[in-house]
């Protein structure tokens, strides 16, 4: 009986046609100034986004409250006339 290999890695399509070894994965350099600089900018961007989102949510809430109050007032005015 033939021995079967249970590893799909060795029998993948790419391995059948590629005889070169896989390249080593790149390692991240610790303490990179560009990474920390961009990370800081991204963090600042998230902070700005959070402030804008919270302001927008507050405006929506206030607008919804005002709209519902207007509807209630109109309803009470029409029901009191009858």
C-alpha angles and dihedrals in degrees: 000000000000118000113241123213112227094196111100090194094074094044099045121128092246092053092051092058102029117072094176119097118252114265117252113258115255115255121221116244112232119226096022110167094211092053093051091044093053091041089055092049091049090050090051090049091053090050091052091047091050092052093048092047093050091048090049092048091050091051092049091050092049092046092049091049091050092047093050091047090052090051091049091049092050091048093050092048092052095045093049092056093062 
